[in-house]
């Protein structure tokens, strides 16, 4: 098993925090970091059923002379071996670099394309959203300031995507040895519904054995109950599993969570399907 | 239950192949969606055409002003800025972009491409730049097809067909030429004739042309004239084919040279586009025929009413080539089709005048005939697509009676052009970068396979401190003749043991308790990475006369790739591609 995480490195203090966050994730889970230092402001990612053009903000091209050295130093500071670097092998006819997508994880800041000032204000950039929606791998959104995590909280709302998130959370728990909590905001459906969904997914035994606590909130608003998630926790959450129309009308729960929580987030999109050994 | 029904309905909408009606025949699904793509791409072409008409109308009011020559510069700069800053797309006319996406990524294209080239080329051509609206129409149609396929979650093969539908619909609509739409799509974009492709593409082409006829009227681009061709006229066409081949080689090289020269100028792309546009404007002061798409000049040549002798027409050929290079090579946006038609008709006219001068006794039919053949010769030579050139000219002029000389000119021009420029203008860059992958070719089959699919993981790893005696036991339980050696503590890959290399040790029992694997393993061996291209892996095997190679990632042994497994997968992939 050789799991890999793609990190687009930005050679700035903010980029350092991001790389520290993803290096820590790699260290905890035994994943190898693969770093791309952009040489162009645009690149393409061809997923199975979508092509995403990422238009980086200019800070990604800052100080290219020291970028590799800084990236290696940051990864080493986490006690990890030197990372692998990738450069685009393919260029489209209009000379846009085309980055491979066969990774197990990808680390993104909340916004990869817009002004850095929006980061930390809970704004999730459109390109990050597209990547989450199209990628087969989960996307790690590291917190704006490097933050270690000691436990895992899976947000479980009963959807197919939430089941995938639960499965991933349990696997990350197994890889990292961190305790796993499950958080459910109970709607009209009642606890039994969630239990049935977990049972249907064949996760009941694993839940019983590996989950430290299942927090089911039957009262209060989601935004208030999120306070109960430990501050040192990696949140694993499914995203965009309800379809475009429902998301437009009711909003995405994931986007709501990420605006409120400063924690590291691991987001599982609707196309998530990478085998994790 | 209600929820379940809603989900099923949604699934049928997003995945129409689930519907019983479409499951009767997959082609029915493609035909239905292909027609939708054809209508949408037809509409986008009509929108482009209307935008161009509007631009021509507005800007013609300024044509008497002394500073009018800067207008093409402003248009080209705005066009480049629109592409770069608003749509954040690279420059270029777009056709290679479509071929790239079809070759490598099952026709995946960005939605923004459906409008970006329409707007940018409208600005370039509408302001007088020497380019055509066909490539943008084709690009827009292709992006529409790709995104409709994405919306309906269609697979790669279906998506490629729908990209083809978009291309055919766009081209059929802009020229009102449905057959040329089909032929161009098959010859240039998809590269294979199969019933599964042709039917939906033909339907899309009809839909695109019909939309154009509904909204713009059923008119051909150029007035239909009857040309009475005899044997002399047909033989004269051979000479013209040679001329158009030479001109198309010059045009292709000029375009590439213009791009190379402009890239060396240290100004932003929009600045380069502005300089190129202004230079076109300056040429246009003296030779206004070189500006814009140039269809008026063609019309006059076909009708035989164009004024100018051999020298003037030769100058126009040269000037139009330069103007096209300055427009497209310097950052403007647009296609090569229309300039090819204009340069081709000038070349035909030039040839007519030359023949008349050199052989005054020969009675030739009028110059319009040669203008028409010249267009076919230049399109065929530049695009190296003889059928596209042939059918396009028949459809846009309605002149079926000249089909024999048209076939001659198209095929000879393509052949001569191919001898000097083995790759067409559209495909040269892609071929040079190894991105031109046609279905069922070796390169395509290998590109569609990855090391992950053929990796053999049933290898038994051994460690360097193992005694030869212990290793003999390992050999007995393995059916392989190679064994990767890993560091016992760190798991790092250290080397390989091939049975062939240690035969002399195996048959000497005295060495069983004294020799460690570290002493006999090979450490200087070639490895491949899991993300390497299979064509590179095969090259490595061939170069070193190997039948298998270890796959190593982050210093860890992952598995082996062998020629035998590759051949099995290669055949299955080839069968799969042939089946579709």
Interface residues (C-beta under 8 A of the other chain):
Chain A: X2 X32 X42 X46 X49 X50 X51 X53 X55 X81 X84 X89 X90 X91 X92 X93 X94 X95 X96 X100 X102 X243
Chain B: X10 X88 X89 X90 X91 X92 X94 X96 X97 X99 X100 X101 X104 X105 X108 X109 X110 X112 X150 X153 X429 X430 X433 X435 X450 X452 X530 X531 X533 X553 X554 X556 X558
